[in-house]
Every structure is written in C-alpha cells, then in structure tokens.
Amino acid sequence: MENLDSLKGKNIQYYVIDAGWYANQHGWEKSHEDWQFNHEQFPNGLKTVIEEIKKNNMVPGIWFEI
C-alpha cells in the first residue's frame, strides 16, 4: 500500500505484483506452481490490494511463473 501512495501522479498504467505474492512453503524455487498467495505478505488477501490498485487508477497484474 505504501508503494501505491508513492506512485500517485506518476502516469503509471499497470501495477504488477512480482514474485513474492505466492506462499514460500517449499522454498521459492519449488513453490512456483502452488499459486497460493502469501498470507504473511497479504494478510487481508489479494482482493484488498487489487481494489487499492484500481482506486489509484492502475490496472492490477500478477506475475506467474509456469
């Protein structure tokens, strides 16, 4: 949420959440395909973050490593 505040007025169209959104249950290199969000990083879930991104007039995106 702090990052969103610092981007206000910067004419940025997309806000992509990179690696780190998913849970690190088995180590980063083995957790790629679990696609379970990280409860420590996002205690209120991803929906809350996505709503805030949209409120800041940006398109939310998420990194997937297949």
GIUR-V403352 format. One line per field, one symbol per residue. burial: I if it has 24 or more other ideal C-beta (glycine too) atoms within 12 Angstrom, else O. Layout:
burial: ???
This chain:
burial: OOOIOOOOOOOOOOIOIOOOIIOOOOOOOOOOOOOOIOOOOOOOOIOOIIOIIOOIOIOIOIOOOO
